[in-house]
């Protein structure tokens, strides 16, 4: 994988950081996070790998619906996965603060990926987490949680891929995910179109043991440095409590996302964007975050650059919903990348009036 490399002055670097903070231009992946997969939700564990793919239009390793446009796992048409065997390990600490309780989590993940032929790639993701929840007026709760997901990717040709996946948890004695996805890409000169369609089940909130069946479709159009992304998501949460604890029902919900972004500088890679998200549940549930007719508008910016064998990533965003709730987040990652080996440290902060999270992690990957 090639990288954009250019040394830039301390003055340029400081000006860029000041702009990012002034413009407020992941939170990290954890099931204990608030269930609001808006356009600025970042999965930091993939930031370096995916940003370099963003720059080079190369394929990444797995499709995930509606993550942050930089950190999304949607494929970049016209490339290849990798040759051989990939491994990754992450360890981190996540603290979440809500109105009536706070949660502290220590987590570690192991990722193994093996390409066995030009057609078949296998992947295994293992997560182990220890969390403690302190709630007002209730005893403290400590919980171990594990989740293992196996994925089989079938690369039908250069532009089409079919995937099957399934996962389970020993601690919760439950299937955590299963489903299939189909990904397609089309290129014509500088125009690139990609689509990802997924049918699946997701055990999305382990604290209250909640899951849902869903279908999602994500369409991306790119021309040179200009990108438009739209996503549609429909789901039905399993039969459980709604409207307090006096009634139970399945809970249909939908989401629509629209994102437009432009890379204003190629080196260092500097991108600005605007996003819109609409989220609606039929019922309010006390078991999980279930907004009704919520609409969010916002802007974001992110910077990525390689300096010899070292890299830096900075990102920030600000948005507001239709109830005038102001939301902002910031995240950063710095690391070393050379000869198929990468090691990095990252931090993030997410904040709104009702929920705040802090995350820090160490991430190590090796491509053989």
C-alpha positions as CSV (number, residue, x, y, z in Angstrom):
1,X,0.0,0.0,0.0
2,X,1.5,3.3,-1.0
3,X,1.1,6.5,1.0
4,X,1.2,10.2,0.3
5,X,4.5,11.4,1.8
6,X,5.6,15.1,2.3
7,X,7.2,16.8,5.2
8,X,5.4,20.0,6.2
9,X,6.5,22.8,8.5
10,X,5.6,23.2,12.1
11,X,3.7,26.3,11.2
12,X,1.5,24.5,8.7
13,X,0.8,21.7,11.2
14,X,-0.1,24.1,14.0
15,X,-2.4,26.2,11.7
16,X,-4.2,23.0,10.7
17,X,-4.7,21.9,14.3
18,X,-6.0,25.3,15.3
19,X,-8.5,25.2,12.4
20,X,-9.7,21.8,13.4
21,X,-10.3,22.9,17.0
22,X,-11.9,26.2,16.1
23,X,-14.3,24.5,13.7
24,X,-14.9,21.6,16.0
25,X,-14.1,19.7,12.9
26,X,-15.7,8.1,19.0
27,X,-16.0,7.7,20.0
28,X,-14.6,4.1,19.6
29,X,-16.4,1.0,18.7
30,X,-18.0,-0.6,21.7
31,X,-21.4,-2.1,22.2
32,X,-21.9,0.0,25.4
33,X,-21.9,3.2,23.3
34,X,-25.2,5.0,22.8
35,X,-27.0,3.4,19.8
36,X,-26.8,6.3,17.5
37,X,-24.8,5.4,14.4
38,X,-24.8,9.0,13.0
39,X,-22.6,10.1,10.2
40,X,-19.9,11.3,12.6
41,X,-19.5,8.0,14.5
42,X,-15.9,7.0,14.1
43,X,-14.3,3.6,14.6
44,X,-10.8,4.6,15.5
45,X,-9.3,1.1,15.2
46,X,-9.6,1.4,11.4
47,X,-8.6,5.0,11.0
48,X,-5.1,4.7,9.6
49,X,-5.8,1.7,7.3
50,X,-9.0,3.1,6.0
51,X,-7.7,6.6,5.4
52,X,-4.9,5.3,3.3
53,X,-7.4,3.3,1.3
54,X,-9.5,6.5,1.1
55,X,-6.5,8.3,-0.4
56,X,-5.5,5.5,-2.8
57,X,-9.0,4.2,-3.7
58,X,-8.0,0.7,-2.6
59,X,-10.2,-2.0,-1.1
60,X,-10.6,-2.3,2.7
61,X,-11.5,-5.5,4.5
62,X,-15.2,-5.5,5.5
63,X,-18.4,-3.6,4.8
64,X,-20.1,-1.8,7.7
65,X,-23.2,0.4,7.2
66,X,-22.9,4.1,7.8
67,X,-19.8,4.6,9.7
68,X,-17.9,7.9,9.5
69,X,-16.9,8.5,5.8
70,X,-13.2,8.3,6.7
71,X,-13.4,5.4,9.0
72,X,-16.1,3.4,7.2
73,X,-15.3,-0.1,6.1
74,X,-17.0,0.2,2.8
75,X,-14.8,-1.0,-0.1
76,X,-12.9,1.3,-2.5
77,X,-13.4,0.0,-6.0
78,X,-10.5,-0.8,-8.2
79,X,-8.1,-2.4,-5.7
80,X,-7.4,-5.7,-4.1
81,X,-7.7,-6.9,-0.5
82,X,-4.2,-8.1,0.4
83,X,-1.9,-11.1,-0.1
84,X,-1.4,-13.7,2.6
85,X,-2.3,-13.2,6.3
86,X,-3.2,-10.1,8.4
87,X,-3.3,-9.9,12.2
88,X,-4.3,-7.1,14.5
89,X,-4.6,-6.5,18.3
90,X,-6.1,-3.6,20.2
91,X,-6.4,-2.8,23.9
92,X,-8.2,0.2,25.2
93,X,-10.2,2.0,27.9
94,X,-13.6,3.6,27.4
95,X,-15.5,5.7,29.9
96,X,-19.1,6.8,29.3
97,X,-21.1,9.2,31.4
98,X,-24.9,9.6,31.3
99,X,-27.5,11.4,33.5
100,X,-28.1,8.5,36.0
101,X,-25.0,6.3,35.6
102,X,-21.5,6.0,34.2
103,X,-19.7,3.0,32.7
104,X,-16.0,2.2,32.6
105,X,-14.8,-0.5,30.2
106,X,-11.5,-2.2,29.5
107,X,-11.5,-4.0,26.2
108,X,-9.2,-5.9,23.8
109,X,-9.8,-7.2,20.3
110,X,-8.0,-9.7,18.1
111,X,-8.4,-9.7,14.3
112,X,-7.1,-12.5,12.1
113,X,-7.6,-12.5,8.3
114,X,-6.4,-15.1,5.8
115,X,-6.7,-15.1,2.0
116,X,-6.8,-18.7,1.0
117,X,-7.3,-18.2,-2.8
118,X,-8.2,-15.5,-5.3
119,X,-11.9,-16.3,-4.4
120,X,-12.0,-16.9,-0.7
121,X,-10.9,-14.9,2.4
122,X,-11.7,-15.8,6.0
123,X,-11.7,-13.4,8.9
124,X,-12.1,-13.8,12.6
125,X,-12.8,-11.0,15.1
126,X,-12.6,-11.7,18.8
127,X,-13.6,-9.1,21.5
128,X,-13.2,-9.4,25.2
129,X,-14.5,-6.7,27.5
130,X,-14.7,-6.1,31.3
131,X,-17.1,-3.3,32.3
132,X,-18.3,-1.7,35.5
133,X,-21.5,0.4,35.7
134,X,-22.2,2.8,38.6
135,X,-25.9,3.9,38.7
136,X,-27.6,6.3,41.1
137,X,-29.6,4.4,43.7
138,X,-28.6,1.0,42.6
139,X,-25.8,-1.5,43.3
140,X,-22.7,-1.4,41.0
141,X,-22.8,-3.9,38.2
142,X,-19.7,-5.6,36.9
143,X,-19.8,-7.6,33.6
144,X,-17.6,-9.7,31.4
145,X,-18.6,-9.8,27.7
146,X,-17.1,-11.7,24.8
147,X,-18.0,-11.8,21.1
148,X,-16.5,-13.8,18.3
149,X,-17.5,-13.2,14.6
150,X,-16.4,-15.3,11.7
151,X,-16.7,-13.9,8.1
152,X,-16.2,-15.6,4.7
153,X,-15.7,-13.2,1.8
154,X,-16.2,-14.5,-1.8
155,X,-14.4,-12.2,-4.3
156,X,-16.5,-13.0,-7.4
157,X,-14.5,-10.7,-9.5
158,X,-12.7,-7.3,-9.3
159,X,-15.9,-5.4,-8.7
160,X,-18.2,-7.8,-6.9
161,X,-18.0,-9.5,-3.5
162,X,-20.4,-11.7,-1.5
163,X,-19.9,-12.1,2.3
164,X,-21.4,-14.4,4.9
165,X,-20.9,-13.8,8.6
166,X,-21.9,-15.1,12.0
167,X,-21.0,-14.5,15.6
168,X,-21.7,-15.6,19.2
169,X,-21.0,-14.8,22.8
170,X,-20.2,-17.4,25.5
171,X,-20.8,-14.9,28.3
172,X,-24.3,-14.1,27.2
173,X,-25.1,-17.5,25.6
174,X,-26.4,-15.8,22.4
175,X,-25.8,-15.5,18.7
176,X,-24.6,-11.9,18.3
177,X,-24.8,-11.6,14.6
178,X,-25.4,-13.4,11.4
179,X,-26.2,-12.4,7.8
180,X,-25.0,-11.7,4.3
181,X,-23.9,-8.7,2.3
182,X,-23.3,-8.0,-1.3
183,X,-20.8,-5.3,-2.5
184,X,-20.4,-4.0,-6.0
185,X,-18.2,-1.2,-7.5
186,X,-18.2,0.5,-10.9
187,X,-15.5,2.7,-12.3
188,X,-15.5,4.9,-15.5
189,X,-12.5,7.1,-15.7
190,X,-12.6,9.4,-12.6
191,X,-16.1,8.4,-11.7
192,X,-16.5,5.7,-9.1
193,X,-19.8,4.2,-7.8
194,X,-20.1,1.7,-5.0
195,X,-23.0,0.0,-3.3
196,X,-23.3,-2.3,-0.3
197,X,-26.5,-4.2,0.6
198,X,-26.8,-6.2,3.9
199,X,-29.4,-8.5,5.4
200,X,-28.5,-9.4,9.0
201,X,-29.2,-9.7,12.7
202,X,-27.3,-7.7,15.3
203,X,-27.1,-8.1,19.1
204,X,-26.4,-4.4,19.5
205,X,-26.7,-3.6,23.2
206,X,-25.4,-6.3,25.6
207,X,-26.2,-4.5,28.8
208,X,-29.9,-5.1,28.3
209,X,-29.5,-8.0,25.9
210,X,-31.2,-6.4,22.9
211,X,-30.9,-7.4,19.2
212,X,-32.6,-6.6,15.9
213,X,-33.0,-7.9,12.4
214,X,-32.1,-5.3,9.8
215,X,-31.6,-4.5,6.1
216,X,-29.3,-1.7,4.9
217,X,-28.1,-0.2,1.7
218,X,-25.3,2.2,1.2
219,X,-24.6,4.0,-2.1
220,X,-21.5,6.1,-2.7
221,X,-20.7,8.3,-5.7
222,X,-17.2,9.7,-6.2
223,X,-15.7,12.1,-8.7
224,X,-12.1,13.1,-8.2
225,X,-12.0,14.6,-4.7
226,X,-15.8,15.0,-4.4
227,X,-17.9,12.3,-2.7
228,X,-21.6,11.8,-2.0
229,X,-22.8,9.0,0.2
230,X,-26.4,8.0,1.0
231,X,-27.6,5.2,3.3
232,X,-30.9,3.6,4.2
233,X,-31.5,1.4,7.1
234,X,-34.6,-0.5,8.3
235,X,-34.8,-2.8,11.3
236,X,-37.1,-4.5,13.8
237,X,-35.9,-4.8,17.4
238,X,-36.7,-8.1,19.1
239,X,-39.9,-8.4,21.3
240,X,-39.1,-6.5,24.5
241,X,-40.2,-3.6,26.7
242,X,-41.5,-0.4,25.1
243,X,-43.2,2.8,26.5
244,X,-41.8,2.0,30.0
245,X,-42.0,-1.5,31.6
246,X,-45.7,-2.0,31.3
247,X,-45.8,-3.2,27.6
248,X,-43.8,-5.3,25.2
249,X,-43.7,-5.2,21.4
250,X,-41.3,-5.4,18.5
251,X,-39.9,-2.0,17.6
252,X,-39.6,-1.1,13.9
253,X,-37.1,1.7,13.2
254,X,-35.5,3.4,10.3
255,X,-32.6,5.6,9.5
256,X,-31.6,7.7,6.5
257,X,-28.1,9.3,6.1
258,X,-26.7,11.7,3.6
259,X,-23.1,12.8,3.5
260,X,-21.2,15.1,1.1
261,X,-17.4,15.7,1.5
262,X,-14.6,17.3,-0.5
263,X,-10.8,16.8,-0.1
264,X,-9.5,20.3,-0.3
265,X,-5.8,19.3,0.1
266,X,-4.2,16.2,-1.3
267,X,-1.0,16.3,0.8
268,X,-1.5,16.3,3.7
269,X,-4.9,14.8,3.0
270,X,-7.4,17.4,4.4
271,X,-11.2,16.8,3.9
272,X,-14.2,18.8,5.0
273,X,-17.8,17.6,4.9
274,X,-21.5,18.0,5.7
275,X,-23.8,15.3,6.9
276,X,-27.5,14.8,7.6
277,X,-29.1,11.9,9.5
278,X,-32.8,11.1,10.3
279,X,-33.6,8.4,12.9
280,X,-37.0,7.2,14.0
281,X,-38.3,4.4,16.3
282,X,-42.0,3.5,16.4
283,X,-41.8,3.2,20.2
284,X,-39.6,4.6,23.0
285,X,-37.9,1.9,24.9
286,X,-36.3,2.1,28.4
287,X,-33.7,-0.5,27.4
288,X,-31.9,1.3,24.6
289,X,-31.5,4.6,22.9
290,X,-34.6,5.0,20.7
291,X,-35.1,8.5,19.4
292,X,-38.3,9.4,17.6
293,X,-38.2,11.7,14.5
294,X,-34.7,12.8,15.3
295,X,-32.9,14.8,12.6
296,X,-29.2,15.9,12.8
297,X,-27.3,18.3,10.7
298,X,-23.5,19.0,11.0
299,X,-20.1,19.6,9.6
300,X,-16.8,17.9,10.1
301,X,-13.2,18.0,9.0
302,X,-10.3,15.6,9.2
303,X,-6.6,15.6,8.4
304,X,-4.2,12.7,7.6
305,X,-0.5,12.7,6.7
306,X,2.5,10.5,6.6
307,X,5.9,11.9,7.7
308,X,8.5,9.4,6.7
309,X,7.3,6.2,8.4
310,X,5.1,8.0,10.9
311,X,1.6,9.2,10.5
312,X,-0.9,11.5,12.2
313,X,-4.7,11.7,12.0
314,X,-6.9,14.5,13.5
315,X,-10.6,14.7,13.1
316,X,-13.4,16.8,14.7
317,X,-17.1,17.6,14.0
318,X,-20.0,19.6,15.3
319,X,-23.7,19.1,14.7
320,X,-27.2,19.9,16.1
321,X,-30.4,18.0,16.1
322,X,-34.0,19.2,15.6
323,X,-34.3,19.8,19.4
324,X,-31.4,22.2,19.3
325,X,-29.1,19.7,21.1
326,X,-25.5,20.5,20.3
327,X,-23.1,17.6,19.7
328,X,-19.4,17.7,19.2
329,X,-16.5,15.2,19.0
330,X,-12.8,15.0,18.5
331,X,-10.4,12.2,17.9
332,X,-6.7,11.8,17.2
333,X,-4.3,9.0,16.3
334,X,-0.6,8.9,15.8
335,X,1.6,5.9,14.9
336,X,4.3,4.1,13.0
337,X,3.8,2.3,9.7
338,X,6.5,0.4,7.8
339,X,7.0,-2.9,6.1
340,X,3.5,-4.1,6.8
341,X,3.7,-3.4,10.5
342,X,1.7,-0.6,12.2
343,X,1.5,0.6,15.8
344,X,-0.5,3.5,17.0
345,X,-2.0,5.4,20.0
346,X,-5.3,7.1,19.8
347,X,-7.7,9.2,21.9
348,X,-11.3,10.4,21.4
349,X,-14.0,12.5,23.0
350,X,-17.7,12.7,22.3
351,X,-20.1,15.1,24.0
352,X,-23.7,16.1,24.1
353,X,-25.8,17.4,27.1
354,X,-26.9,13.9,27.9
355,X,-24.0,11.7,27.1
356,X,-20.2,12.0,27.2
357,X,-17.5,9.4,26.3
358,X,-13.7,9.3,26.5
359,X,-11.7,6.6,24.8
360,X,-8.0,5.7,24.6
361,X,-6.4,2.8,22.8
362,X,-3.2,1.1,21.6
363,X,-3.6,-0.6,18.2
364,X,-1.0,-3.0,16.5
365,X,-1.4,-4.6,13.1
366,X,0.8,-6.8,10.9
367,X,0.4,-7.8,7.3
368,X,2.4,-10.9,6.4
